[in-house]
Amino acid sequence: MAEFDKEKIVEHIFNPEVSVILAELENGGKESSYLAEKIGVSEDEIKNRLVYLIECGLVQIDSLVYSVDTEKLAKIMEGDENYENVMDGLTKLDSYLN
């Protein structure tokens, strides 16, 4: 994953629209139709929101079933350099929610 911008990955993970989808995938793969209905967007929009994380290998799609590579996600979240930006990410998340 060295070829991908870790800050951009973290930014995507903390994006409120993406984090809702990732929360749904936390306990296993989900069909795009389920995610679309649950989130209230089209199946194409689900893919659009996840496209960068798919390119990075954090999210996989197989026969319209999305899943998360929990090991890669854990490595991203555990990286020391990522914690420097956590407060900024949480501040951004809070601004989206309020």
N, C-alpha and C positions, 0 to 999 in steps of 0.2 A: 504493500500500500504506500510505499515511499513516494511513488510518482504522483500521489494525490495530495492536495492541500489539506492538511489536518485541521486547520482553522475553519476552512470551508465545510469540512465534514461535520465538525462540532456545531457550526452554525446551522447546518441542515438538521442535525439531530435535535437541537433545541428549538427549531422552528415549530410553533404551536400546531400548525397543520400537519407537519410530518410526525411530531411526537405523539399525536393522537393515533396515527396509523401504526407507529412502532409499538405503542402500548397494546394495540390489538394483536400484534404479531408476537408479543412477548411469550405467550404460552403455546406457540406453534403456528404453522402456516395457515393462511386464510385465503379463500378465493377472492378474486378481485370484485366479484359481484357482492359478496358479503361486506367487504370493506367499503365499497361505494354506497351501499344502502346504509350502513352503520354511520358513515361520516356525512352522508348526504350530498355526495358529488358523483360525477360519472366515473366509470371505470378508466377512461382515458385520463381523467384528472388525477386519479390515484397514481397511475404510472408517471404522469408529469411531475408530481410532487416527489416521487421517489427516484427519478431518473439518475441523479448524481450518486445517490447511495447504491443504486444498482451498478453503475459504472465502477464504483469503488469496491464492489464485492461485499458490501455490508448487507445488502438486501438481494435476495435471489428471487427470480420468477421462473416458474416451471408450469406449463399448462395452465396459465392464469391463476396460479397459486403463489402468493408471496410468502417469503419467510425471511428471517433475520439470522445472520451468522453471529451468534451470541459471543463466540470467542473473539472475533475481530472487533465487535462492538465494545466488549470489555477492555480490550487492549487500548482502544481509542479513549475510552472514558478513564482508564487508569493512568494514562500518560501524564507525568508530572507537569509538562508544559501546558497541558490542557487546563489544569486547575488555575493557572494564571488568568484565564479568560472566563472562568466559571461565573464570577460576579457580573461581568459584562453580559454574558449569556443570560443569566437570570434576570438582570435588569431589562434586557431586550424582551425576554419572555413576559415579564411583568407588564411592560409597556403595551404588548399585544393584547394582554388579557384585560387591561384597565383602560 
